[in-house]
Amino acid sequence: MTSRSDRSFGELYIETMGIAAERIAAVRPDQWNNDTPCGEWDVRDVTNHLIYENLWAVELFAGKTIDEVGDRLEGDLTGDDPSAEFAKSFAAAQAAASAPGAMDATCHLSFGDFPGSEYAKQLFMDMFIHSWDIATGAEQDQTLDPELVTLCMPVAEEARERFGGSGAFGNDIRGESDNAQTQLLAILGREG
């Protein structure tokens, strides 16, 4: 059996979509408007963001540009059943990320052209961290898989270095903790 460290970022992105799907499916109807650690976003907003990101992944892995996609993915994508809408986006993004050549395809991102593997690395981190935001907002178990934490740490450090000044993350609040999950979350401005 292949260890996670031998898997592609596309496979890790798909795995973390599965984690997010479980957490989103467990959100009770009265929890969608609960605050999350992700800025001003509530549980529904974070779920909407993940649906949005998955739908963008479908387009970008297929080689589309931002201009070609335009604004058709803007707005509320959660509808009457956020869990079902996430599941649909998961299926579409999984097919796109696992398609032959997807990790080698050129993805036209807002900050330049990158191979699909680089884009999938960012999607993996974002999906993983936002699944924790949802778990926190929906009062679920907030424990992250330790092996995925280890694999995500260098991705988060690279993202902090590359995009830290963009406002995409909260402040780096790393302290003296030797807990890997706490440190990973702190890199991205979260206490946990």
Secondary structure, 3 states (H helix, E strand, C coil): CCCHHHCCHHHHHHHHHHHHHHHHHCCCHHHCCCECCCCCCEHHHHHHHHHHHHHHHHHHHCCCCHHHHCCCCCCCCCCCCHHHHHHHHHHHHHHHHHCCCCCCCEEEECCEEEEHHHHHHHHHHHHHHHHHHHHHHCCCCCCCCHHHHHHHHHHHHHHHHHHHHHCCCCCCCCCCCCCHHHHHHHHCCCCC
